[in-house]
């Protein structure tokens, strides 16, 4: 993202950084969060 009309360099960097954060957070949760428990029994309602 370079030479964007009307957007100064700090704003360009902030825009790029903000777009990456949700993707990094999603990947971190995939790696760090424990897998959901396997349910072997179904409950009847």
Residue frames as a rotation matrix with the C-alpha (Angstrom) as fourth column:
UNK 1
0.596 0.803 0.000 0.00
0.803 -0.596 0.000 0.00
0.000 0.000 -1.000 0.00
UNK 2
-0.437 -0.774 -0.459 2.04
0.678 -0.618 0.397 2.90
-0.591 -0.137 0.795 -1.25
UNK 3
-0.998 -0.048 -0.032 1.25
0.021 -0.818 0.575 6.28
-0.053 0.574 0.817 -2.73
UNK 4
-0.252 0.968 -0.019 -2.38
0.964 0.253 0.087 6.24
0.089 0.003 -0.996 -1.64
UNK 5
-0.517 0.063 0.854 -3.87
0.210 -0.958 0.197 9.67
0.830 0.281 0.482 -2.39
UNK 6
0.184 0.636 0.749 -4.96
-0.513 -0.588 0.625 11.49
0.838 -0.499 0.218 0.76
UNK 7
0.979 0.117 -0.167 -3.50
0.062 0.608 0.791 8.91
0.194 -0.785 0.588 3.15
UNK 8
0.378 -0.887 0.266 -0.27
-0.882 -0.432 -0.187 9.72
0.281 -0.164 -0.946 4.96
UNK 9
-0.291 -0.655 -0.697 2.33
-0.429 0.741 -0.517 7.07
0.855 0.149 -0.496 5.74
UNK 10
-0.907 -0.052 0.417 1.31
-0.412 0.309 -0.857 6.48
-0.085 -0.950 -0.301 9.40
UNK 11
0.031 0.994 0.107 -2.32
-0.818 0.087 -0.569 5.98
-0.575 -0.070 0.815 8.35
UNK 12
0.299 -0.004 -0.954 -1.21
-0.783 0.570 -0.248 3.53
0.545 0.822 0.168 5.63
UNK 13
-0.688 -0.654 -0.314 0.76
-0.328 0.666 -0.670 1.50
0.647 -0.358 -0.673 8.16
UNK 14
-0.693 0.509 0.511 -2.11
-0.550 0.085 -0.831 1.52
-0.466 -0.857 0.221 10.66
UNK 15
0.324 0.853 -0.409 -4.51
-0.924 0.192 -0.330 0.32
-0.203 0.485 0.851 7.97
UNK 16
0.029 -0.397 -0.917 -2.23
-0.560 0.754 -0.344 -2.53
0.828 0.524 -0.201 6.98
UNK 17
-0.892 -0.441 0.102 -1.63
-0.306 0.421 -0.854 -3.53
0.334 -0.793 -0.510 10.60
UNK 18
-0.405 0.815 0.414 -5.32
-0.740 -0.026 -0.672 -3.50
-0.537 -0.578 0.614 11.51
UNK 19
0.385 0.573 -0.724 -6.12
-0.897 0.417 -0.147 -5.83
0.218 0.706 0.674 8.63
UNK 20
-0.256 -0.605 -0.754 -3.66
-0.363 0.783 -0.505 -8.46
0.896 0.144 -0.420 9.82
UNK 21
-0.715 -0.117 0.690 -4.62
-0.696 0.016 -0.718 -8.58
0.073 -0.993 -0.093 13.50
UNK 22
0.306 0.883 0.356 -7.90
-0.886 0.401 -0.233 -10.54
-0.348 -0.244 0.905 13.12
UNK 23
0.654 -0.123 -0.747 -6.16
-0.421 0.761 -0.494 -13.15
0.629 0.637 0.445 10.96
UNK 24
-0.459 -0.886 -0.070 -3.33
-0.350 0.252 -0.902 -13.52
0.817 -0.390 -0.426 13.48
UNK 25
-0.463 0.365 0.808 -5.81
-0.869 -0.004 -0.495 -13.80
-0.177 -0.931 0.319 16.36
UNK 26
0.645 0.746 -0.165 -7.78
-0.763 0.622 -0.173 -16.51
-0.026 0.238 0.971 14.58
UNK 27
0.341 -0.609 -0.716 -4.63
-0.223 0.687 -0.691 -18.52
0.913 0.396 0.099 13.90
UNK 28
-0.657 -0.596 0.462 -3.42
-0.553 -0.035 -0.832 -18.08
0.512 -0.802 -0.306 17.49
UNK 29
0.002 0.746 0.666 -6.73
-0.945 0.219 -0.242 -19.45
-0.327 -0.629 0.705 18.79
UNK 30
0.759 0.241 -0.604 -6.45
-0.507 0.801 -0.318 -22.44
0.407 0.548 0.730 16.46
UNK 31
-0.066 -0.902 -0.426 -2.99
-0.134 0.431 -0.892 -23.19
0.989 -0.002 -0.149 17.81
UNK 32
-0.806 -0.429 0.408 -3.48
-0.374 -0.165 -0.912 -22.39
0.459 -0.888 -0.027 21.51
UNK 33
-0.057 0.867 0.495 -7.09
-0.998 -0.033 -0.057 -23.30
-0.034 -0.498 0.867 22.28
UNK 34
-0.746 -0.160 0.647 -7.76
-0.256 0.965 -0.058 -26.88
-0.615 -0.209 -0.761 23.30
UNK 35
-0.836 0.479 -0.266 -9.88
-0.155 0.259 0.953 -28.88
0.526 0.838 -0.142 20.88
UNK 36
-0.062 0.885 0.461 -13.56
-0.966 -0.170 0.196 -29.19
0.252 -0.433 0.865 21.78
UNK 37
-0.579 -0.130 0.805 -14.41
-0.515 0.824 -0.237 -32.34
-0.632 -0.551 -0.544 23.73
UNK 38
-0.756 0.341 -0.559 -15.79
-0.350 0.512 0.785 -35.26
0.554 0.789 -0.267 21.78
UNK 39
-0.253 0.765 0.592 -19.29
-0.891 0.054 -0.450 -36.11
-0.377 -0.641 0.668 22.86
UNK 40
-0.956 -0.153 -0.252 -19.91
-0.241 0.897 0.370 -39.84
0.169 0.415 -0.894 22.64
UNK 41
-0.580 0.806 -0.119 -23.44
0.757 0.480 -0.442 -39.72
-0.299 -0.347 -0.889 24.04
UNK 42
-0.699 0.481 0.530 -26.39
0.022 -0.725 0.688 -37.91
0.715 0.492 0.496 22.66
UNK 43
-0.870 0.476 -0.131 -28.88
0.124 -0.047 -0.991 -36.56
-0.478 -0.878 -0.018 25.13
UNK 44
-0.496 0.797 0.346 -32.55
0.726 0.162 0.668 -36.89
0.476 0.582 -0.659 24.32
UNK 45
-0.975 0.168 0.147 -34.63
-0.214 -0.887 -0.408 -33.82
0.062 -0.430 0.901 24.90
